Amino acid sequence: MSANKVKTKFVCSNCGAETLKWMGRCPQCGEWNTLEEQVEAPAPKSLSLGLKDDILTPAKPQKLSSIHYNGDKRILLHMKEVDRPLGGGIVPGSVILWGGEPGIGKSTLILQICHAMASQGNSVLYCSGEESEIQVKLRAERLHVNDENCYIYAGSSIDSIIKEAETIKPAMLVIDSIQTMYISGVDSPMGSPAQIRDCTSALVRFAKKMNISVMIIGHVTKEGNLAGPRILEHMVDVVFYLEGDRSYQFRVLRTVKNRFGSTSESGLFVMEGSGLKGIEDPSKYLLRNRSESAPGSMVVACMEGLRPVLVEIQALTVHSVLAIPRRIAAGYDYNRMIILLAVLEKRVRIPFSSDDVYLNVAGGFRVKETAADLGIALALVSVKKDIPIPGGLMALGEIGLTGEIMPVSKIGPRLKEAVKMKFTRFLLPEGNKEEVTDFCKSNGLSGLLDSMVFVKHLKDAIEYIR
């Protein structure tokens, strides 16, 4: 009876929420049957002495005016599509979290970043819990990475990784991936919310104390979110998502969180045999195989961060033989497509209820903004009526439920990119007329005003292509 009573708790495997008793539904995220019983464990005891002292020693408040800052000493990678989303390079002591679907290119890009760091004389420690040293070496040879300053460590113990990092003192530490790591003193299995949280916490403290940049690769769930507790994204300094369709070569590096820069920037890449290569002119790359004036093909200008990108929308409609017609959208929000079809049928009297409708964004790009509504609607009408789109035409505008065309943001950069790509005709919202006129006059593009048609309603835009 002298033995201490074992304390247990129930932890949600989806969000990491903790409760004292089992419940069928998690009170935090609402998921069913995700609460798992765990034995409460004391805080990790095997951390290095330096980290123990840092945890146990209370911090003292300082006056803001007495804190000295020596300037922004970022490490420039000379990889434009990575330096830009980072805000101008890697900040020493920062913790960067990378997410993305399996096989999308996370480990490939990180290894290229290791090469960029090592080639400048900075040492890098790459720790892999998923691959052996030989497997990492094979991928490095494919990417032509062979640096003396790049160290490879195959292991899953955070305690051992921190000890090796204290010995090597690298400028950057890479963890691939956090779901394969464990820390002693935590009885939860590898990959559990408790292990992920405590491992990340130890890495964050280590990065701040030693002023070493840490890059953490994380797995994602089937919904596309980072696996593990949501607090994981709050603990780190920067959160990146590498997105794209594995069937295509196009990749987008999106910034979700950045304490040292803007979240509006993004990086654009193409996957090649030698790794991910930055794209300087994404519009030219995405439109390289487009056929002019084909029914159902329309070009729209989307904003990817602060950069305009021209993409091709392809639509196809055929008479359905099913009781419930098919609706398939690739690279575009399915629910938004359903709304546009309803507006076309109700407000313009163009029926789609008996047709299978297929929508595709060429090149693997994902359209996430409503500025493409007008172009998509015109592509659908074009293929339904078998009307070729006039050559050199680009359309912009958000479509409301009443069929009105609403103005879009950042229309100036969109038009500038379209002019660069030799587009000569424009269908634009009436609400942007004043802004477009001022932009053209201030940028020496007054001659384009004669080729611009401003519309208030979807009916007016459809009459134009007819």
Secondary structure, 3 states (H helix, E strand, C coil): CCCCCCCEEEEECCCCCEECCCCCECCCCCCECCEEEEECCCCCCCCCHHHHHHHHCCCCCCCHHHCCCCCCCCECCCCHHHHHHHCCCECCCCEEEEEECCCCCHHHHHHHHHHHHHCCCCCEEEEECCCCHHHHHHHHHHCCCCCCCEEEEECCEHHHHHHHHHHHCCCEEEEECHHHCECCCCCCCCCCHHHHHHHHHHHHHHHHHHCCEEEEECCECCCCCECCCCHHHHHCCEEEEEECCCCCCEEEEEEEEECCCCCCCEEEEEEECCEEEECCCHHHHHCCCCCCCCCCEEEEEEEECCEEEEEEEEEEEEECCCCCCCEEEECECHHHHHHHHHHHHHHCCCCCCCEEEEEEEHHHCCECCHHHHHHHHHHHHHHHHCCCCCCCEEECCEECCCCEEECCCCHHHHHHHHHHCCCCEEEEEHHHHHHHHHHHHHCCCHHHHHHEEEECEHHHHHHHHC
